[in-house]
Structures are given as structure tokens and as C-alpha cells.
């Protein structure tokens, strides 16, 4: 498991690996939804993890599901450089 630094995508990656240790490491470009790393039951918790790690509030009514498909997309949408 990686060291989780505040304000980085690492907390999100660590959460996914915690749920699916057999899938470690998680590639930046793997589709998390198609590969069943995120499902409808865990999605709300997943959004909370992203909010906490990024320090931003996410309005799920206005975001595009594609923003959650890959770690790369999540980083681009919620962890601006």
C-alpha cells in the first residue's frame, strides 16, 4: 500500500486497493466501473473518499460519470494541479 498524502489521488487508490487487494496495483487508466472495482453499492462511499482527499464538494447531480471511470480522470476532475 502506498503512503497516503493529503490532497493527492493516493488516498483514492489506497481505498480501492483496500477493497480489492488482489487488484493491486491499480493502473491509472483502468476503467474502475467496467472492471467492477467500483459498483453501485460502493459509489457513495467512493465519492466521499474523493471529496475528503481532494478537499472539494462533489454534486453528484451535475458531474459526468466519466469523471469517475479511471484514476486519471478522477485526478483531472477533482485534483487540479
Protein Blocks (a to p, Z undefined) as FASTA:
>chain_A
ZZddehiaklmmmmmmmmmmmlpccdfklcfklnopacfklmmmmmmmmmmmnopacdfk
lmcfklmmpmklmmmmmmcZZ
